[in-house]
Every structure is written in structure tokens, then in C-alpha cells.
Amino acid sequence: MDFVDSGLYRDITDYAYDTPAWVRHTAEIGTEAGLLVFVALFVAGWWRARHSGTRAFATAVLAPLATAVAYVCSEVLKSGVTEERPCRAVAGAAPSLAECPPHGDWSFPSNHATIAGASALALVLVRRALVWLTAPLALLMAFSRVFVGVHYPHDVAAGLLLGTVVAFAVVRLGTRPAVRLAEAMRASSASTARWFTGPGRPETVTRTVPPYATHRRR
């Protein structure tokens, strides 16, 4: 099957071979290492949310769950579409920098791009300022899958879209039950549950001042 972006795929993979060796090696490592960066951000977000309100904590816990759900959706879609990898299907293309996955490990959509899109969006819902880190990282990860020769451009574009949509839906639908669960765990007598959820944000204690205390004695 000849896709409309096969030419773009060839252009990108040809360009990859024209780049310096350190760029190619960085791309090969970075296409996998980016996933570890998102894992570290999930852990940091959870740890920070332990000292935040219950809703913020629930969102931080839902973020990796939403990414996992997006990955499962990607795998299901792959099994239905069964698109061959471009490193085998595109005639005249440069050899892929990364090892071409075996037959049966389908191409559409890109799992890496799906995970990157879901992680980026979920982390932004945890903390909006992270958009300046997660969005460029997700785009770079998606591009790297084409750069190393294992995906078509439309594979990664679909993966990014799928990941963001699924992650948003999971966080949106799961927030209310997650908040109730977090509240129950923070009120639990089990020390493990309280440690996992953290103490939360301390409540502000308002001191009531008797009205007569504001008046000077005459």
C-alpha cells in the first residue's frame, strides 16, 4: 500500500542519514528515553500533589492511568488496522536507524506518539506551566519515530491526537470518583494509604474574634 506521505517519510529518513553521527545516535536513544522523562514527571507530580488539595492529587494520580488507557486504545487500533511498517513497505527508502520491528508489530498508530501525547496533556492538567516542557517533548518524540525510520508521519500524527483525546476523557470522567477515593484514603486509619495520598493542603484556621474585642475600653 502506498500512502500519500511515503514521499515525506523518504525525505525525512534520507535527511537523517545526512545528519552528524551524534544526532543519529541521540535520536536512537532519545526516542526511548523520552518515555522515562514522562515517568519521572508523573512521579514528581504525584509527590508534589501529596501536599495539595484532594482534586489536584486525584488529577496527578489519574495522569499515568490516562496514559495507560491511551496506550491500550492504540494497541487495539493497531490490531484492527494492521498497517505494515514503512521500514519494510516503502521502496527506495533509506534503511531505518532503529531496528525495524518484526512483522505483526504494526505501524498505525504510533504507540510512542500516543503515549507522548497522552502524557503531555495529562501532565498539563496536573500543572499548566508544564506545557512548555511536555508539548515540545511530545512533538520531538513523535518526530523521532519517523526520523529513525519506524513510522510514517501519519502514524505519529494520529498517535498524538489519539493520546491527547483519550487522556483528556479519562481525566475528565475519572476526577469525581478519584476525588472521593482520595478523600477516603486520607481519612483512612491505614498508614500506607495516608502516606500514598499525603497530608494534603493544611486547612486555614480562622480565628474568631469577639466583637467587643475590637472596641477600646472607655
MIKEMI-763603 format. One line per 8 residues: number of its first residue (from 1); their letters; for each residue z, x, y of N, C-alpha, C. Coordinates in nm, 3 decimals, padded with zeros to 5 digits. Atoms other than C-alpha are relative to their C-alpha. Layout:
// residues N
NUM	a	Z/X/Y/Z/X/Y/Z/X/Y ~ ...
END
This chain:
// residues 218
1	mdfvdsgl	00.000/00.085/-00.119/00.000/00.000/00.000/00.000/00.089/00.124 ~ 00.011/-00.081/-00.122/-00.098/00.141/00.341/00.061/-00.076/00.116 ~ -00.069/00.068/-00.110/00.141/00.048/00.617/-00.056/00.047/00.134 ~ 00.056/-00.030/-00.132/00.046/00.042/00.984/00.064/00.123/00.062 ~ -00.066/-00.115/-00.059/00.297/00.314/01.062/-00.009/00.125/-00.089 ~ 00.019/-00.119/00.083/00.179/00.556/00.791/-00.048/00.118/00.084 ~ 00.047/-00.105/-00.088/-00.003/00.749/01.061/00.113/00.060/00.081 ~ -00.115/-00.049/-00.076/00.314/00.773/01.267/00.091/00.083/-00.089
9	yrditdya	-00.080/-00.076/00.096/00.501/00.888/00.958/-00.059/00.140/-00.018 ~ 00.065/-00.131/00.017/00.245/01.168/00.906/00.017/00.085/00.125 ~ -00.016/-00.076/-00.125/00.267/01.267/01.273/00.141/00.060/00.010 ~ -00.139/-00.047/-00.011/00.648/01.294/01.257/00.028/00.110/-00.102 ~ -00.026/-00.101/00.102/00.656/01.486/00.929/-00.080/00.128/00.027 ~ 00.076/-00.120/-00.038/00.381/01.721/01.049/00.073/00.075/00.112 ~ -00.075/-00.061/-00.110/00.581/01.779/01.367/00.125/00.071/-00.053 ~ -00.120/-00.060/00.056/00.890/01.851/01.156/-00.027/00.141/-00.052
17	ydtpawvr	00.034/-00.132/00.052/00.712/02.143/00.992/-00.033/00.100/00.109 ~ 00.029/-00.088/-00.113/00.622/02.284/01.334/00.126/00.042/00.075 ~ -00.125/-00.033/-00.069/00.985/02.295/01.447/00.062/00.127/-00.060 ~ -00.067/-00.119/00.054/01.202/02.607/01.407/00.080/-00.031/-00.127 ~ -00.069/00.019/00.128/01.374/02.659/01.073/00.139/-00.060/00.020 ~ -00.137/00.049/-00.020/01.719/02.591/01.220/00.000/-00.150/00.031 ~ 00.010/00.143/-00.028/01.603/02.249/01.342/-00.018/-00.076/-00.131 ~ 00.023/00.066/00.128/01.476/02.158/00.995/00.127/-00.002/-00.085
25	htaeigte	-00.123/-00.005/00.078/01.798/02.274/00.831/00.107/-00.093/00.057 ~ -00.096/00.088/-00.066/02.008/02.088/01.087/-00.030/-00.145/-00.032 ~ 00.040/00.138/00.031/01.810/01.770/01.023/00.036/-00.036/-00.144 ~ -00.032/00.026/00.141/01.856/01.802/00.646/00.149/-00.024/-00.018 ~ -00.146/00.016/00.011/02.232/01.841/00.686/00.047/-00.121/00.079 ~ -00.046/00.105/-00.091/02.271/01.601/00.977/-00.028/-00.139/-00.049 ~ 00.033/00.132/00.048/02.104/01.311/00.802/00.108/-00.057/-00.090 ~ -00.113/00.043/00.083/02.404/01.301/00.566/00.132/00.014/00.076
33	agllvfva	-00.125/-00.028/-00.069/02.673/01.449/00.791/00.035/-00.108/00.102 ~ -00.027/00.107/-00.096/02.634/01.166/01.042/00.088/-00.109/-00.059 ~ -00.084/00.101/00.065/02.790/00.931/00.787/00.147/00.040/00.005 ~ -00.138/-00.048/-00.004/03.102/01.149/00.781/00.060/-00.016/00.140 ~ -00.048/00.020/-00.138/03.125/01.128/01.161/00.045/-00.145/00.018 ~ -00.039/00.140/-00.012/03.132/00.749/01.139/00.128/-00.029/-00.077 ~ -00.125/00.017/00.077/03.401/00.764/00.868/00.119/00.050/00.082 ~ -00.108/-00.055/-00.082/03.613/00.985/01.094/00.033/-00.092/00.117
41	lfvagwwr	-00.023/00.093/-00.111/03.566/00.740/01.382/00.069/-00.128/-00.047 ~ -00.069/00.116/00.055/03.673/00.450/01.159/00.149/00.029/-00.018 ~ -00.140/-00.037/00.022/03.992/00.633/01.064/00.073/00.013/00.134 ~ -00.062/-00.015/-00.133/04.062/00.726/01.427/00.022/-00.135/00.067 ~ -00.014/00.133/-00.058/04.000/00.367/01.536/00.114/-00.078/-00.062 ~ -00.112/00.067/00.069/04.240/00.232/01.272/00.133/00.058/00.047 ~ -00.127/-00.064/-00.037/04.510/00.485/01.363/00.040/-00.038/00.143 ~ -00.028/00.038/-00.139/04.481/00.407/01.733/00.040/-00.147/00.009
49	arhsgtra	-00.027/00.144/-00.005/04.484/00.032/01.666/00.136/-00.037/-00.057 ~ -00.135/00.025/00.053/04.816/00.060/01.482/00.100/-00.022/00.113 ~ -00.089/00.015/-00.116/04.973/00.077/01.827/-00.060/-00.095/00.103 ~ 00.064/00.098/-00.088/04.757/-00.201/01.973/00.037/-00.140/-00.043 ~ -00.025/00.139/00.035/04.765/-00.579/01.965/-00.060/-00.035/-00.135 ~ 00.044/00.040/00.134/04.702/-00.768/01.643/-00.151/-00.021/-00.007 ~ 00.145/00.023/00.000/04.349/-00.871/01.738/-00.077/00.131/-00.001 ~ 00.066/-00.130/-00.003/04.249/-00.513/01.820/00.012/00.069/-00.135
57	fatavlap	-00.018/-00.061/00.132/04.396/-00.396/01.490/-00.092/-00.066/-00.103 ~ 00.086/00.072/00.094/04.209/-00.667/01.298/-00.145/00.044/00.014 ~ 00.138/-00.044/-00.022/03.880/-00.562/01.457/-00.023/00.140/-00.055 ~ 00.013/-00.137/00.050/03.942/-00.196/01.371/-00.006/00.004/-00.153 ~ 00.002/00.004/00.147/04.008/-00.284/01.006/-00.129/-00.065/-00.051 ~ 00.124/00.067/00.042/03.704/-00.512/00.987/-00.123/00.089/00.017 ~ 00.116/-00.084/-00.028/03.472/-00.238/01.120/-00.057/00.067/-00.125 ~ 00.058/-00.059/00.122/03.436/-00.040/00.794/-00.039/-00.105/-00.103
65	latavayv	00.036/00.108/00.093/03.434/-00.364/00.593/-00.137/-00.058/00.036 ~ 00.129/00.052/-00.045/03.144/-00.494/00.803/-00.113/00.095/-00.036 ~ 00.100/-00.100/00.038/02.957/-00.169/00.739/-00.030/-00.006/-00.149 ~ 00.019/00.010/00.144/03.013/-00.202/00.366/-00.083/-00.123/-00.038 ~ 00.076/00.123/00.026/02.880/-00.559/00.369/-00.147/00.021/00.038 ~ 00.137/-00.028/-00.043/02.572/-00.443/00.562/-00.072/00.087/-00.104 ~ 00.059/-00.086/00.103/02.512/-00.174/00.300/-00.041/-00.082/-00.124 ~ 00.031/00.085/00.116/02.528/-00.431/00.019/-00.124/-00.085/00.028
73	csevlksg	00.118/00.080/-00.038/02.279/-00.652/00.206/-00.126/00.085/-00.005 ~ 00.114/-00.091/00.003/02.049/-00.352/00.241/-00.045/00.026/-00.143 ~ 00.033/-00.025/00.140/02.066/-00.280/-00.131/-00.068/-00.122/-00.064 ~ 00.060/00.122/00.055/01.989/-00.642/-00.217/-00.144/-00.016/00.050 ~ 00.134/00.010/-00.057/01.690/-00.641/00.018/-00.094/00.103/-00.061 ~ 00.080/-00.104/00.064/01.566/-00.314/-00.130/-00.052/-00.046/-00.136 ~ 00.036/00.043/00.135/01.568/-00.464/-00.478/-00.106/-00.109/00.002 ~ 00.100/00.106/-00.010/01.357/-00.757/-00.358/-00.134/00.049/00.051
81	vteerpcr	00.125/-00.047/-00.061/01.100/-00.564/-00.155/-00.068/00.106/-00.086 ~ 00.049/-00.109/00.088/01.058/-00.260/-00.388/-00.115/00.079/00.064 ~ 00.099/-00.083/-00.069/00.867/-00.050/-00.136/00.014/00.145/-00.044 ~ -00.002/-00.139/00.043/00.773/00.297/-00.262/00.029/00.092/00.118 ~ -00.032/-00.098/-00.104/00.897/00.598/-00.069/-00.128/00.063/00.056 ~ 00.121/-00.059/-00.058/00.644/00.746/00.176/-00.027/00.141/-00.049 ~ 00.020/-00.137/00.049/00.701/01.094/00.035/-00.082/00.002/-00.128 ~ 00.090/00.010/00.115/00.511/00.970/-00.271/-00.124/-00.084/00.032
89	avagaaps	00.106/00.099/-00.019/00.296/00.691/-00.129/-00.103/00.038/00.106 ~ 00.092/-00.031/-00.111/00.138/00.842/00.186/-00.085/00.121/-00.035 ~ 00.093/-00.109/00.033/-00.168/01.050/00.106/-00.019/00.092/00.120 ~ 00.026/-00.097/-00.105/-00.214/01.368/00.304/00.119/00.032/00.087 ~ -00.120/-00.029/-00.078/00.142/01.374/00.437/00.060/00.133/-00.042 ~ -00.068/-00.125/00.032/00.339/01.697/00.457/00.112/-00.028/-00.099 ~ -00.112/00.019/00.094/00.596/01.746/00.179/00.129/-00.030/00.077 ~ -00.125/00.037/-00.068/00.933/01.593/00.268/00.096/00.119/00.003
97	laecpphg	-00.100/-00.107/-00.011/01.202/01.830/00.392/00.115/-00.023/-00.097 ~ -00.104/00.036/00.097/01.462/01.645/00.186/-00.066/-00.034/-00.133 ~ 00.054/00.035/00.131/01.418/01.586/-00.185/-00.039/-00.146/-00.004 ~ 00.048/00.138/00.007/01.211/01.274/-00.243/00.079/-00.076/-00.107 ~ -00.078/00.076/00.098/01.431/01.011/-00.413/-00.087/-00.046/-00.117 ~ 00.078/00.038/00.118/01.325/00.908/-00.765/-00.058/-00.140/00.013 ~ 00.061/00.132/00.005/01.105/00.609/-00.837/00.106/-00.103/-00.039 ~ -00.103/00.101/00.023/01.320/00.296/-00.825/00.106/00.003/00.107
105	dwsfpsnh	-00.086/-00.007/-00.118/01.521/00.417/-00.526/-00.091/-00.035/00.118 ~ 00.102/00.052/-00.090/01.321/00.200/-00.290/00.024/00.037/00.146 ~ 00.001/-00.051/-00.137/01.241/00.267/00.073/00.045/-00.100/00.106 ~ -00.027/00.099/-00.106/01.279/-00.061/00.268/00.114/-00.093/-00.037 ~ -00.021/-00.076/-00.124/01.513/-00.090/00.446/00.078/00.128/-00.029 ~ -00.075/-00.125/00.016/01.681/00.245/00.501/00.150/-00.029/-00.006 ~ -00.145/00.017/00.010/02.041/00.242/00.377/00.073/00.078/00.109 ~ -00.066/-00.082/-00.102/02.133/00.525/00.611/-00.009/-00.065/00.138
113	atiagasa	00.016/00.066/-00.130/01.991/00.342/00.912/00.083/-00.128/00.007 ~ -00.083/00.122/00.003/02.165/00.020/00.806/00.146/00.034/00.024 ~ -00.139/-00.043/-00.018/02.499/00.198/00.777/00.024/00.049/00.142 ~ -00.015/-00.053/-00.136/02.442/00.376/01.108/00.003/-00.113/00.102 ~ 00.001/00.112/-00.093/02.354/00.054/01.290/00.126/-00.083/-00.008 ~ -00.122/00.079/00.018/02.647/-00.136/01.142/00.121/00.074/00.053 ~ -00.115/-00.080/-00.046/02.893/00.146/01.210/00.003/00.007/00.152 ~ 00.006/-00.013/-00.146/02.775/00.190/01.568/00.045/-00.129/00.068
121	lalvlvrr	-00.035/00.128/-00.061/02.803/-00.180/01.652/00.146/-00.036/-00.024 ~ -00.139/00.034/00.033/03.136/-00.230/01.471/00.098/00.084/00.082 ~ -00.090/-00.087/-00.077/03.293/00.068/01.648/-00.001/-00.037/00.148 ~ 00.006/00.047/-00.140/03.173/-00.060/01.985/00.087/-00.125/00.018 ~ -00.087/00.118/-00.007/03.351/-00.389/01.909/00.147/00.040/-00.002 ~ -00.137/-00.051/00.000/03.665/-00.184/01.846/00.034/00.056/00.138 ~ -00.021/-00.061/-00.131/03.627/00.011/02.169/-00.136/00.019/00.068 ~ 00.132/00.003/-00.064/03.338/-00.043/02.410/-00.047/00.136/00.046
129	alvwltap	00.040/-00.131/-00.051/03.343/00.310/02.550/-00.069/00.085/-00.105 ~ 00.061/-00.078/00.108/03.231/00.439/02.210/-00.151/-00.017/-00.007 ~ 00.145/00.023/00.004/02.881/00.303/02.273/-00.078/00.126/00.038 ~ 00.069/-00.120/-00.045/02.792/00.632/02.446/-00.005/00.106/-00.108 ~ 00.003/-00.091/00.114/02.866/00.815/02.121/-00.071/-00.060/-00.120 ~ 00.050/00.058/00.125/02.781/00.573/01.843/-00.148/-00.041/00.007 ~ 00.139/00.042/-00.010/02.448/00.439/01.974/-00.097/00.118/-00.014 ~ 00.090/-00.115/00.019/02.280/00.782/02.016/00.010/00.058/-00.141
137	lallmafs	-00.016/-00.053/00.135/02.426/00.894/01.682/-00.076/-00.084/-00.102 ~ 00.071/00.089/00.092/02.286/00.589/01.503/-00.151/00.019/00.012 ~ 00.143/-00.020/-00.020/01.941/00.638/01.657/-00.045/00.135/-00.055 ~ 00.034/-00.133/00.050/01.945/01.008/01.571/-00.001/00.001/-00.153 ~ -00.004/00.007/00.146/02.046/00.936/01.211/-00.122/-00.073/-00.054 ~ 00.117/00.077/00.044/01.771/00.676/01.177/-00.127/00.084/00.011 ~ 00.119/-00.083/-00.018/01.507/00.911/01.318/-00.004/00.114/-00.101 ~ -00.005/-00.113/00.092/01.624/01.193/01.093/-00.052/-00.037/-00.138
145	rvfvgvhy	00.049/00.041/00.132/01.536/00.987/00.784/-00.153/00.004/-00.008 ~ 00.146/-00.015/-00.005/01.172/00.981/00.895/-00.036/00.147/00.014 ~ 00.025/-00.142/-00.027/01.189/01.341/01.016/00.002/00.082/-00.130 ~ -00.009/-00.075/00.126/01.295/01.469/00.671/-00.094/-00.056/-00.106 ~ 00.108/00.046/00.084/01.023/01.256/00.513/00.031/-00.101/-00.108 ~ -00.036/00.092/00.109/01.206/00.998/00.302/-00.009/-00.148/00.037 ~ 00.014/00.139/-00.042/01.145/00.681/00.506/-00.114/-00.016/00.100 ~ 00.095/00.039/-00.103/00.878/00.507/00.709/00.077/-00.036/00.128
153	phdvaagl	-00.066/00.047/-00.124/00.955/00.428/01.076/00.047/-00.145/-00.009 ~ -00.044/00.140/00.007/00.966/00.056/00.994/00.122/-00.017/-00.090 ~ -00.119/00.006/00.085/01.228/00.125/00.725/00.128/00.017/00.083 ~ -00.121/-00.030/-00.077/01.474/00.271/00.974/00.020/-00.103/00.111 ~ -00.013/00.104/-00.103/01.396/00.014/01.245/00.063/-00.126/-00.059 ~ -00.056/00.117/00.066/01.469/-00.268/01.001/00.145/00.024/-00.040 ~ -00.137/-00.032/00.037/01.782/-00.090/00.881/00.097/-00.010/00.117 ~ -00.084/00.010/-00.120/01.922/-00.057/01.232/00.025/-00.146/00.038
161	llgtvvaf	-00.013/00.142/-00.036/01.854/-00.424/01.304/00.089/-00.074/-00.099 ~ -00.081/00.065/00.103/02.000/-00.541/00.974/00.147/00.037/00.013 ~ -00.138/-00.046/-00.010/02.311/-00.330/01.017/00.075/-00.061/00.117 ~ -00.068/00.055/-00.118/02.389/-00.450/01.368/00.026/-00.150/-00.013 ~ -00.016/00.145/00.014/02.332/-00.818/01.286/00.110/-00.034/-00.099 ~ -00.101/00.028/00.103/02.542/-00.814/00.969/00.139/00.039/00.048 ~ -00.131/-00.045/-00.049/02.823/-00.614/01.129/00.057/-00.096/00.104 ~ -00.047/00.094/-00.102/02.843/-00.849/01.426/00.047/-00.130/-00.064
169	avvrlgtr	-00.037/00.126/00.065/02.851/-01.155/01.199/00.130/00.014/-00.078 ~ -00.122/-00.019/00.081/03.119/-01.012/00.969/00.123/00.010/00.089 ~ -00.115/-00.013/-00.090/03.348/-00.911/01.256/00.030/-00.132/00.069 ~ -00.020/00.128/-00.069/03.293/-01.240/01.437/00.066/-00.104/-00.092 ~ -00.052/00.100/00.093/03.362/-01.454/01.129/00.133/00.040/-00.062 ~ -00.122/-00.046/00.067/03.641/-01.238/00.992/00.119/00.025/00.090 ~ -00.109/-00.035/-00.091/03.851/-01.186/01.304/00.121/-00.091/-00.016 ~ -00.113/00.093/00.007/04.063/-01.500/01.279/00.084/00.019/-00.126
177	pavrlaea	-00.084/-00.024/00.118/04.170/-01.458/00.913/00.061/00.139/-00.002 ~ -00.055/-00.136/-00.003/04.216/-01.084/00.969/00.121/00.008/00.093 ~ -00.115/00.003/-00.092/04.449/-01.152/01.263/00.121/-00.062/-00.069 ~ -00.112/00.065/00.071/04.660/-01.389/01.052/00.059/00.094/-00.106 ~ -00.047/-00.093/00.102/04.678/-01.132/00.773/00.077/00.115/00.063 ~ -00.067/-00.111/-00.068/04.771/-00.853/01.014/00.137/-00.043/00.051 ~ -00.129/00.051/-00.048/05.047/-01.067/01.167/00.100/-00.011/-00.115 ~ -00.088/00.013/00.116/05.187/-01.140/00.821/00.045/00.137/-00.050
185	mrassast	-00.035/-00.134/00.047/05.177/-00.772/00.725/00.097/00.068/00.094 ~ -00.092/-00.062/-00.096/05.350/-00.663/01.045/00.139/-00.063/-00.007 ~ -00.130/00.068/00.014/05.625/-00.918/00.978/00.057/00.017/-00.141 ~ -00.042/-00.015/00.140/05.650/-00.820/00.610/00.118/00.094/-00.013 ~ -00.113/-00.088/00.029/05.956/-00.657/00.460/-00.046/00.126/-00.074 ~ 00.053/-00.115/00.072/05.732/-00.414/00.269/-00.032/00.113/00.097 ~ 00.019/-00.112/-00.092/05.740/-00.073/00.436/-00.145/00.050/00.000 ~ 00.139/-00.045/00.008/05.389/00.014/00.312/-00.090/-00.085/00.088
193	arwftgpg	00.080/00.090/-00.082/05.239/-00.293/00.479/00.026/00.025/00.148 ~ -00.033/-00.023/-00.141/05.425/-00.224/00.804/-00.057/00.134/00.048 ~ 00.057/-00.130/-00.039/05.311/00.140/00.801/-00.150/-00.012/00.021 ~ 00.145/00.013/-00.010/04.948/00.042/00.743/-00.040/-00.070/00.129 ~ 00.036/00.076/-00.120/04.941/-00.210/01.026/00.057/00.061/00.127 ~ -00.061/-00.060/-00.117/05.166/-00.008/01.256/00.089/-00.097/00.075 ~ -00.094/00.085/-00.074/05.421/-00.139/01.503/-00.065/-00.095/00.098 ~ 00.066/00.085/-00.100/05.164/-00.294/01.733/00.040/00.038/00.140
201	rpetvtrt	-00.034/-00.025/-00.139/05.191/-00.308/02.107/00.136/-00.061/00.030 ~ -00.132/00.054/-00.033/05.553/-00.342/02.222/-00.010/-00.114/00.099 ~ 00.000/00.114/-00.090/05.618/-00.675/02.386/00.076/00.033/00.127 ~ -00.065/-00.022/-00.129/05.706/-00.667/02.751/00.118/-00.094/00.014 ~ -00.121/00.081/-00.015/06.059/-00.783/02.806/00.020/-00.030/00.147 ~ -00.019/00.042/-00.138/06.101/-00.981/03.124/00.147/-00.034/00.023 ~ -00.141/00.022/-00.030/06.449/-00.970/03.270/00.014/-00.115/00.097 ~ -00.021/00.117/-00.085/06.564/-01.300/03.413/00.110/00.031/00.101
209	vppyathr	-00.096/-00.026/-00.107/06.738/-01.258/03.746/00.049/-00.132/00.057 ~ -00.054/00.125/-00.056/06.970/-01.538/03.856/-00.040/-00.016/00.146 ~ 00.046/00.024/-00.138/06.854/-01.700/04.181/00.098/00.050/00.105 ~ -00.098/-00.036/-00.104/07.178/-01.628/04.357/00.007/00.151/00.019 ~ -00.008/-00.146/-00.011/07.140/-01.254/04.291/-00.094/00.054/00.105 ~ 00.098/-00.045/-00.100/06.853/-01.235/04.538/00.049/-00.022/00.142 ~ -00.053/00.028/-00.134/07.065/-01.354/04.824/00.118/00.091/00.029 ~ -00.115/-00.082/-00.040/07.306/-01.136/05.012/00.122/-00.087/00.021
217	rr	-00.124/00.071/-00.028/07.661/-01.236/05.029/00.027/00.002/00.151 ~ -00.033/00.008/-00.142/07.768/-01.355/05.370/00.152/00.011/00.020
END
